[in-house]
Amino acid sequence: MSDELSELLGTGGTTSLRIEENGINIITEEERKGEPRELFWPWFGANISVLGLSYGSYVLGFGVSFWQAIIVGAIGIIVSFLLCGFIATAGKRGSAPTMVLSRAAFGIRGNRLPSAISWLLCVGWETALMVIAVLATSTVFTRLGWGGGTGVKVAALLVVGALIVGGGVMGFDLIMRMQAVITVVTGVLSVLFIILTLKHINWHVVAHVHSGSGESFIGALVFVMTGFGLGWVNTAADYSRYLPRNASTRGVVWWTTFGSSIAPLVLLFFGLLLAGSSKSLSSAIGNDPVGALANLLPTWFLVPFVIVAILGLVGGAVLDIYSSGLSLLAAGIKIPRFAAAGVDGVIMIIGTIYIVFVSGSFLYQFEGFLITVGVLIAAWAGVFLGDLALRRKDYSDADLFSDTGRYGDIRVTPILTIVVTSILGWGLVTNSSASWLTWQGYLLGPLGLGGKTGAWAFANLGVLAALVLSLVATLIFDRKPVTTQELAAA
């Protein structure tokens, strides 16, 4: 793997970087390259963020014990990223971005709705990651005595924004190199962070955190799944699309799942130990997730810490902005890929300015976003996974771009599946983060789940319901249409 890393870092040859010309088109056979193990770098680099440590506080906030949280974390992270691994196989089968391959399930124009949902999720995530990076920088500069006020926040916004937008605009090759660097640097510095903060763990306190109810356990599980793998399902094929069609399917699933899961598993475990040891730290994470962790460190390590924090967050955000641009194009916007990434970058920066300089608590907005959009993307994922499982042949290149081809223009059943399962899903979640979302949770009372203030109110059952119901509906109602499509190709 060392030769592969050298190539990605640009030390093994003289390959020049240029703006990627490919957009949502099919990757030609001549451009398909690499092996499944190369998927480790982008997925590890995107998920090594020290934000994973902060999830320890979020999970314990559901009222579960340390051991319950460990189980929640392991199941939620691995299962949700395994879904990404399955979807990534579509990339090598169709050599196109995820939201273009989604046209096979929804039709050419019918897929504009899922593409818009995907775009919204990506822009939301890239904005959230940039906000955390800016706040973390401000906190570290304050600790160093260099001032962490408006000037520092503006400077951090400009630097972080340039890295994210620059990577998104340049495209695939630069992103793969960036992720390789981020993997190495953040991996080493994260280990140092863990070593330096071990003394803050109080096992006696952690071990005596009281166990939570079944409702709390499920709520924490859904939150972990939504915050990790379900936040990536709509982009999972964007990087595997450059692999040769004969690449190992099992290899694609394994390296995507392994690369994306390993860092969050370690970071969440340690984050649980820290948050369980200190209620004040757990509370501080709510307003400044990564910055609060800086208060645990000696002064000499603060600069390396802000580097690892920013790089880790950039690693996730650069994948989001790249994929958000592809989603925007798949939704029907007729501009070059690099321009789409630029547009999304402007929106990301505006959103960051609002949250950092105008709005209040970050955590509540972030949770509200995850819950609401999480139901939508779970419904889409169920349809896509069901459609993928039914297909026995590779995708037809030409028909993915023709409304008169085998995939059709607008496929009503899958669209109705998303709409119906999302509405049902929203009926099983509650959201106090925005007044216009207070209608959510309308099914909790009629189904005997205690209403909007009962034990199941914050279990967010709607995310799992949307995923499972849409998957089952697709396997039942789309079996014949998919078979018909593939027979037409014979």
Secondary structure as the mmCIF struct_conf table of DSSP 4:
data_model
#
loop_
_struct_conf.conf_type_id
_struct_conf.id
_struct_conf.beg_label_comp_id
_struct_conf.beg_label_asym_id
_struct_conf.beg_label_seq_id
_struct_conf.end_label_comp_id
_struct_conf.end_label_asym_id
_struct_conf.end_label_seq_id
HELX_RH_AL_P HELX_RH_AL_P1 SER A 2 LEU A 9
TURN_TY1_P TURN_TY1_P1 GLY A 10 GLY A 10
BEND BEND1 GLY A 12 GLY A 13
HELX_LH_PP_P HELX_LH_PP_P1 THR A 15 LEU A 17
BEND BEND2 ILE A 24 ASN A 25
HELX_LH_PP_P HELX_LH_PP_P2 ILE A 26 THR A 28
HELX_RH_3T_P HELX_RH_3T_P1 GLU A 29 GLU A 31
HELX_RH_3T_P HELX_RH_3T_P2 PRO A 36 LEU A 39
HELX_RH_AL_P HELX_RH_AL_P2 PHE A 40 ASN A 47
TURN_TY1_P TURN_TY1_P2 VAL A 50 VAL A 50
HELX_RH_AL_P HELX_RH_AL_P3 LEU A 51 LEU A 60
TURN_TY1_P TURN_TY1_P3 GLY A 61 GLY A 63
HELX_RH_AL_P HELX_RH_AL_P4 PHE A 66 GLY A 94
BEND BEND3 ALA A 96 ALA A 96
HELX_RH_AL_P HELX_RH_AL_P5 THR A 98 LEU A 101
TURN_TY1_P TURN_TY1_P4 SER A 102 SER A 102
HELX_RH_AL_P HELX_RH_AL_P6 ARG A 103 PHE A 106
TURN_TY1_P TURN_TY1_P5 ILE A 108 ASN A 111
HELX_RH_AL_P HELX_RH_AL_P7 ARG A 112 LEU A 144
TURN_TY1_P TURN_TY1_P6 GLY A 145 GLY A 145
BEND BEND4 TRP A 146 TRP A 146
BEND BEND5 GLY A 149 GLY A 149
HELX_RH_AL_P HELX_RH_AL_P8 THR A 150 MET A 170
HELX_RH_AL_P HELX_RH_AL_P9 PHE A 172 THR A 197
HELX_RH_3T_P HELX_RH_3T_P3 LEU A 198 HIS A 200
HELX_RH_AL_P HELX_RH_AL_P10 TRP A 203 ALA A 207
TURN_TY1_P TURN_TY1_P7 HIS A 208 HIS A 208
HELX_LH_PP_P HELX_LH_PP_P3 VAL A 209 SER A 211
HELX_RH_AL_P HELX_RH_AL_P11 GLY A 214 GLY A 227
TURN_TY1_P TURN_TY1_P8 PHE A 228 PHE A 228
HELX_RH_3T_P HELX_RH_3T_P4 GLY A 229 GLY A 231
TURN_TY1_P TURN_TY1_P9 TRP A 232 TRP A 232
HELX_RH_3T_P HELX_RH_3T_P5 VAL A 233 THR A 235
TURN_TY1_P TURN_TY1_P10 ALA A 236 TYR A 239
HELX_RH_3T_P HELX_RH_3T_P6 SER A 240 TYR A 242
BEND BEND6 LEU A 243 LEU A 243
TURN_TY1_P TURN_TY1_P11 ARG A 245 ASN A 246
BEND BEND7 ALA A 247 ALA A 247
HELX_RH_AL_P HELX_RH_AL_P12 THR A 249 SER A 277
HELX_RH_AL_P HELX_RH_AL_P13 LYS A 279 ALA A 284
TURN_TY1_P TURN_TY1_P12 ILE A 285 ASN A 287
BEND BEND8 ASP A 288 ASP A 288
TURN_TY1_P TURN_TY1_P13 PRO A 289 VAL A 290
HELX_RH_AL_P HELX_RH_AL_P14 GLY A 291 ALA A 294
TURN_TY1_P TURN_TY1_P14 ASN A 295 LEU A 296
BEND BEND9 LEU A 297 LEU A 297
HELX_RH_3T_P HELX_RH_3T_P7 THR A 299 PHE A 301
HELX_RH_AL_P HELX_RH_AL_P15 LEU A 302 ALA A 330
TURN_TY1_P TURN_TY1_P15 ALA A 331 GLY A 332
BEND BEND10 ILE A 335 ILE A 335
HELX_RH_AL_P HELX_RH_AL_P16 ARG A 337 PHE A 357
TURN_TY1_P TURN_TY1_P16 VAL A 358 VAL A 358
HELX_RH_AL_P HELX_RH_AL_P17 PHE A 362 LEU A 390
BEND BEND11 LYS A 393 LYS A 393
HELX_LH_PP_P HELX_LH_PP_P4 ASP A 394 SER A 396
TURN_TY1_P TURN_TY1_P17 ASP A 397 ASP A 397
HELX_RH_3T_P HELX_RH_3T_P8 ALA A 398 PHE A 401
TURN_TY1_P TURN_TY1_P18 ASP A 403 THR A 404
BEND BEND12 GLY A 405 GLY A 405
TURN_TY1_P TURN_TY1_P19 ARG A 406 TYR A 407
BEND BEND13 ASP A 409 ASP A 409
HELX_RH_AL_P HELX_RH_AL_P18 VAL A 412 TRP A 426
TURN_TY1_P TURN_TY1_P20 GLY A 427 LEU A 428
BEND BEND14 SER A 433 SER A 433
HELX_RH_3T_P HELX_RH_3T_P9 SER A 435 LEU A 437
TURN_TY1_P TURN_TY1_P21 THR A 438 GLY A 448
BEND BEND15 LEU A 449 LEU A 449
HELX_RH_3T_P HELX_RH_3T_P10 GLY A 451 THR A 453
BEND BEND16 GLY A 454 GLY A 454
TURN_TY1_P TURN_TY1_P22 ALA A 455 PHE A 458
BEND BEND17 ALA A 459 ALA A 459
HELX_RH_AL_P HELX_RH_AL_P19 LEU A 461 PHE A 477
BEND BEND18 ASP A 478 ASP A 478
HELX_RH_AL_P HELX_RH_AL_P20 ARG A 479 ALA A 488
TURN_TY1_P TURN_TY1_P23 ALA A 489 ALA A 489
#
